[in-house]
Amino acid sequence: MTFRQARWDEPAIWDLAPSAAAGPPIAIPGVPERLRRKAAVRWPELSEPEVVRHFTRLSQMNFGIDTSTYPLGSCTMKYNPKVSEALARRRGAANLHPDQPEETVQGALEMLWRLERLLSKVTGLPEVSLQPAAGAHGEYAALLLVRSYFRDRGESGTRAEVLLPDTAHGTNPASAAMAGYATREIPSKNGCVDVAALKAALSERTACFMLTNPNTAGLFESDILEIAEAVHASGAMLYYDGANLNAILGITHPGRMGFDVAHLNLHKTFATPHGGGGPGAGVLAAGEKLAPYLPVPRIVKKGRKFHLDYDRPKSIGKIRRGYASFGLDLRAYAFALTHGEEGLRHVARRSVLNSNYAGAKLGKFLPRPFRPLVKHEFVLSGAPLKERGVRTIDLAKRLLDEGVHAPTVYFPTLVEESIMVELPETESRRDIDRFIAAFERAVTDSPENLHAAPRNLAVRRIDEVRAAREPLLSWKDLRGASAQS
Ligand SMILES: Cc1ncc(COP(=O)(O)O)c(C=O)c1O
């Protein structure tokens, strides 16, 4: 299979046609003279096919989940159903204003309230807030709850440390540090928390242990009850990073595992758009000890009416503009209702099946450092490629030429040259087989081809560090750059 994307140097819309002068500027009464245009705007004169081709070409320069498989471990890129999109775009939903008076948004508040109740059942934790704008924002907010709880107990001075396993997502230690905690890493044993090391590290200094379950190696922490008991015995709180909840949805939940507080990523588990760190929907769920500290306002139901309640004296306060990511919450609610309880359990079973199927096939090409049966994602090591002078990054770039997105690479960091693959429930067997065939072609390709990849994309191999440090953010910058190259 060959795959070819549009290139940056193909004619762009601004090169297609000279601009044509429109008529004289229209004088709008009330606009001060100094703000009025002195000359008419010069619009390009283009035919419909030219415009359609321009925008189609631009869309082909991007890679999205609507185009092909997106096997990004930890980040869970699943297909977003179009019915949820259609709902979120309806006028009644899309035109709401966050500052509208309560009585004019009763339907919206009811939907959010119902979603909170649903997520309380899903997490097994009694109270839910939809305020966090992304997973990392939920982590940070959860740690603020923990901090307030210990402050009220007069322990904020002593409980100054957050423990994290070495499989933790990078946002976990970052959130802990932002919340004012020192962080300490707990080693893993065969991909799971080394419980003896955890017990040795727990003390009266520990405020919280942050854990993802299944963890970022795709493994279920089967010692979770022992872990919860040890954390609570030390007086600390147990925090659940719910980014991987799709693997256990409807089968078990953080409440049953002994967690005190959790964040969920609706943009992962409940199939809503996921935009590179945001905007998303983070969701914070808390057990009885931490619930009084949840952000305000809280949605409450009084009789048949819904209200935004600010009267929560222990609350950490407001953590965002508005109340929630309304459009994402509506999409997530639609996703949950269209699946129903049994359907959500099917999401978990199917994502686990998909990843185990692909893991068994890809394990023939590269070693899998952990046990063969995983939950919703699995890790390969690209270390043997080094014998051929090839690295994981080369394989990732070569996969792009096959028209699939690359998996997550170099995370988790405890595996050398790691490649982390996730195939959520929205991937069909046909698409997974296509991905496996693409992976086989890529991994068996010559070192020369792997080093030269990608050949067929709009942009070839880029200097990623420079791209991150000196981004080109406007088309004028891009034109300047392509003229120079
Ligand atoms: C395990 C885990 N935790 C937390 C996050 C942070 O979530 P967000 O990107 O929504 O901030 C991610 C993101 O990929 C993740 O994989």
The ligand as an SDF file (V2000), in Angstrom:
LIG
                    3D

 16 16  0  0  0  0  0  0  0  0999 V2000
   -2.2170    8.0000   32.1440 C   0  0  0  0  0  0  0  0  0  0  0  0
   -2.5170    9.4540   31.8330 C   0  0  0  0  0  0  0  0  0  0  0  0
   -2.7570   10.3000   32.8400 N   0  0  0  0  0  0  0  0  0  0  0  0
   -3.0330   11.6080   32.6110 C   0  0  0  0  0  0  0  0  0  0  0  0
   -3.0690   12.1320   31.3360 C   0  0  0  0  0  0  0  0  0  0  0  0
   -3.3440   13.6070   31.1610 C   0  0  0  0  0  0  0  0  0  0  0  0
   -4.5610   13.8310   30.5050 O   0  0  0  0  0  0  0  0  0  0  0  0
   -4.8230   15.1430   29.6300 P   0  0  0  0  0  0  0  0  0  0  0  0
   -4.0430   14.9840   28.3560 O   0  0  0  0  0  0  0  0  0  0  0  0
   -6.2900   15.1530   29.3970 O   0  0  0  0  0  0  0  0  0  0  0  0
   -4.3710   16.3190   30.4310 O   0  0  0  0  0  0  0  0  0  0  0  0
   -2.8080   11.2830   30.2510 C   0  0  0  0  0  0  0  0  0  0  0  0
   -2.7980   11.8250   28.8620 C   0  0  0  0  0  0  0  0  0  0  0  0
   -2.5080   11.1910   27.8990 O   0  0  0  0  0  0  0  0  0  0  0  0
   -2.5340    9.9080   30.5020 C   0  0  0  0  0  0  0  0  0  0  0  0
   -2.2920    9.0550   29.5080 O   0  0  0  0  0  0  0  0  0  0  0  0
  1  2  1  0
  2  3  1  0
  2 15  2  0
  3  4  2  0
  4  5  1  0
  5  6  1  0
  5 12  2  0
  6  7  1  0
  7  8  1  0
  8  9  2  0
  8 10  1  0
  8 11  1  0
 12 13  1  0
 12 15  1  0
 13 14  2  0
 15 16  1  0
M  END
$$$$
